[in-house]
């Protein structure tokens, strides 16, 4: 059984999604309608960020923010930013497992909804569908941990 699976029957900790919600969404198309006259061969810039906050002793808000900038011939076709959040209940878990859940399980749970919202905004803005590839938050979490560890080793405090 995974360390993040709920199993209160065996006295183990649990992680539970209590609520999922769209926290913020914006869409801009500063060069419409002339941008629609150009061949649609966009350069896409994607930025992804996650953050969390302890709301109560066992409740955490986790927010996944995605910003997409699409340009055609150096002109901005659109910029969209989506913040999708979840309220997660976590009980009976040691801090390292809570940190891992916040960095992996929670964003993995939220990201499909972020992808759908970004795609919907692009289509409603008059552009072709924009299908973001899935993100491996487990690998990103491990890479961030390794980078933090190597930075700590190269800058020891006395």
SULUR-V749470 format. One record per residue. N is the residue number from 1. RES is the residue in one letter. PHI is phi as a letter, one per 40 degrees, with the letter a starting at -180 (none if undefined). PSI is psi as a letter, one per 40 degrees, with the letter a starting at -180 (999 if undefined). OMEGA is omega in whole degrees, -180 to 180 (none if undefined). Layout:
BEGIN
((N:RES:PHI:PSI:OMEGA) (N:RES:PHI:PSI:OMEGA))
END
This chain:
BEGIN
((1:X:none:h:179) (2:X:c:i:-180) (3:X:c:e:-180) (4:X:b:e:-179) (5:X:c:h:176) (6:X:c:h:178) (7:X:a:g:-179) (8:X:c:d:180) (9:X:c:d:180) (10:X:c:e:179) (11:X:g:e:178) (12:X:c:i:179) (13:X:c:i:-180) (14:X:a:i:173) (15:X:b:h:-176) (16:X:a:h:173) (17:X:c:h:180) (18:X:c:d:-179) (19:X:a:i:176) (20:X:b:h:-176) (21:X:a:i:174) (22:X:c:h:-177) (23:X:c:d:-179) (24:X:a:i:175) (25:X:a:h:176) (26:X:a:i:179) (27:X:a:h:177) (28:X:b:h:173) (29:X:b:g:-171) (30:X:c:e:-178) (31:X:b:f:176) (32:X:c:i:8) (33:X:c:e:-175) (34:X:c:d:180) (35:X:c:d:-179) (36:X:c:e:-180) (37:X:c:e:-179) (38:X:c:i:175) (39:X:c:h:-177) (40:X:c:g:174) (41:X:b:g:-170) (42:X:c:i:164) (43:X:c:h:-177) (44:X:b:h:173) (45:X:b:h:-176) (46:X:b:h:175) (47:X:b:h:-180) (48:X:b:h:180) (49:X:a:i:173) (50:X:b:i:174) (51:X:a:i:-178) (52:X:a:i:178) (53:X:a:h:174) (54:X:c:h:-178) (55:X:c:d:175) (56:X:a:a:-176) (57:X:d:d:-176) (58:X:b:e:-178) (59:X:b:h:-179) (60:X:b:h:171) (61:X:c:h:177) (62:X:b:h:-177) (63:X:b:h:173) (64:X:b:h:179) (65:X:b:h:177) (66:X:b:h:175) (67:X:b:h:180) (68:X:b:h:174) (69:X:b:h:178) (70:X:b:h:179) (71:X:b:i:174) (72:X:b:h:-179) (73:X:f:f:179) (74:X:g:e:175) (75:X:b:h:180) (76:X:c:h:176) (77:X:c:d:175) (78:X:a:i:172) (79:X:b:h:176) (80:X:b:i:176) (81:X:b:h:-180) (82:X:b:h:172) (83:X:b:h:178) (84:X:b:h:-174) (85:X:b:i:175) (86:X:a:i:173) (87:X:b:h:-176) (88:X:b:h:176) (89:X:b:h:180) (90:X:b:h:-177) (91:X:a:i:174) (92:X:g:f:-179) (93:X:b:i:175) (94:X:c:i:-177) (95:X:d:d:179) (96:X:c:d:179) (97:X:c:d:176) (98:X:c:d:179) (99:X:c:d:179) (100:X:c:d:179) (101:X:c:d:179) (102:X:c:d:-178) (103:X:c:e:-175) (104:X:b:c:-175) (105:X:d:d:-176) (106:X:c:d:178) (107:X:c:d:176) (108:X:c:d:178) (109:X:c:d:-175) (110:X:c:d:-169) (111:X:d:d:178) (112:X:d:d:179) (113:X:c:d:174) (114:X:c:d:-179) (115:X:d:d:-179) (116:X:c:d:-179) (117:X:c:d:178) (118:X:d:d:179) (119:X:c:d:-179) (120:X:c:d:179) (121:X:c:d:179) (122:X:c:d:-179) (123:X:c:d:179) (124:X:c:d:177) (125:X:c:e:177) (126:X:g:e:-177) (127:X:b:i:176) (128:X:c:i:179) (129:X:d:i:-180) (130:X:b:h:-177) (131:X:c:h:177) (132:X:c:h:178) (133:X:c:i:177) (134:X:c:i:180) (135:X:b:h:176) (136:X:c:g:-178) (137:X:c:d:177) (138:X:c:d:179) (139:X:c:d:179) (140:X:c:d:179) (141:X:c:d:179) (142:X:c:d:179) (143:X:c:d:179) (144:X:c:d:178) (145:X:c:d:179) (146:X:c:d:179) (147:X:c:d:179) (148:X:c:d:179) (149:X:c:d:-179) (150:X:c:d:177) (151:X:c:d:178) (152:X:c:d:179) (153:X:c:d:-178) (154:X:c:e:178) (155:X:b:g:-178) (156:X:c:i:177) (157:X:c:i:-179) (158:X:b:999:none))
END
